Amino acid sequence: MNNRNEGGFSLIELLIVVVIIGIVATLAVPALQKGLRAAENGTTFATLRTIGSTQVGYYSQNNRFGRLSELNNVLGQGLGTTSGNQINRGKFVFEMTPAAPTNTELASRYTITATRNVSGEGVIYKYEITQTGEIRQILP
């Protein structure tokens, strides 16, 4: 008589656990991505606030608002990586309108936009700040 008590899990029990883990992962990943986008958007709002307050100081010293590259220099490259007339910070691109404003244009106004357009996600986020200091969400 061969009487063995073997402990362990059956194949069915292991498959059920794998399926449950798959379902939990399917639900968790989109929530994580949404949280990451919200964090990036919050950081971009903070960056735009920094740009607005830096513009006030720049204007008081130079009688005009600053270009993005000038503001980035004042902030020790803290806005991001300069690329031509744009600054890249994370998944956002900051740019002025017009792209290369004259000193005369900067004496009275500025408009800076922050755009997030990541291919494959389908949602474009766009924010804007002007000389009034108001930050507006343009897209979506």
N, C-alpha and C positions, 0 to 999 in steps of 0.2 A: 504494500500500500504506500503510495507516494503522496504525502500530505504536506504541500508547501503553501504558505501564506505569503504571497508577494505583495509588497506595498508599491504605490506609485499611481500615476494617472493613466487613464486609458487614452487612446488616440482621439476618441470623441470629445473627451473633456478638454484636451489640449486644443483641439480645433475650435471649440466653443470659446475658450479664452482668447484665442487669436482673433476671432471674429469680433468679440466685444472690444478688444483693443483697437481694431480697425475702425469700428463705429465711433469710438471716443475720439480717435485721431481725426476722423473726417469732420467731426463737429468742432474740434478745438482749433484746427489750423486756420479756418476763416476768421474766427474770433481773434486769434493772435495777430493776423495780418491787419485787421481793422484797428486793433490797439496800436500797432506800429505806425499806421498811417496817421492816427490821431496824435501820437507823440511827435511825428515829423511836422504835422501842421502846427502844433503848439510851439515847437522850436522855431518855425518860420515866423509865426506871429511875434515871438520874442525878438527875433533878428530884425524884423521890420520896426519894432519899437526902438531898438538900439539905433537903427539907421535914422529914425525920426529925431531922436534926441541928439545924435551926433550932428545931424544937419543944422540944428539950432545953434550949437556951438560953432560949427564951421561958418555959418552965416555971420555970426557976431564978430568973427575975426577977419573974414574976407569979403564982406558985403555981397556975398552970393552963396548959393547952395553948392555943395560939392558933388563931383562926379563919383560914381561907384568906386573907381580905382583910388581916388583921393581919400574917400571915407575909409576904404580898406587899409590904406597906409596909416591913417590917423589911429585906427583901431589895431594896429600891429598885425595885419592880415587876419584879423579875427572874424571877418565876415565870410571868408572862404577863399577859394582859389580863383584868381583873376584869369579870365580867358577873353582877350580882346576887350570889348565893352561890357562883358558879362562877368558875373561871379557865380561860381558853382559851389553850392553848399549842400551836401547830402544829395538828395534826389531833386532838389529845387535849383532853378536857374533864376538869378536876380538880374534885371536889366532896366535901363532907363529908357524913357520915351521923351524925345527922340534918342536914338542910340548914342549919339555924340553931341550933346547939347552945347551951345555956345555960352560964353560967360554972360552975355546979355540975357539969354533965356534963363540962365540959372540965377540971375539977379532977382527974379520975381517968382519963379515956380520950378517945381520938379515933379516927376511922376516915376515911381519905381514899382515894377511888378515882380512878383515871385511866382514862377510857374513850375508845377510838377506834372510831368508827362512821361510816365514810365510805360514803355510798350508792353503790351500783354495784359495790362490791368484795365484798360478801357476808360478810366476816370481821370479827368484832367482837373487839377486844383490850381486856381490862380487867385492871388491876392495882390492888392495895390495900396500904396501909400503915396500921399501927395504932400505938398507944403503945409497943408492944414493939420497934418499929423494923424488924420483919420485913416484907419486901415479898413479896407472893404474887401469882402470875398466876392470875386467876379464869377468864378466857376467852382464847382458845379452849382 
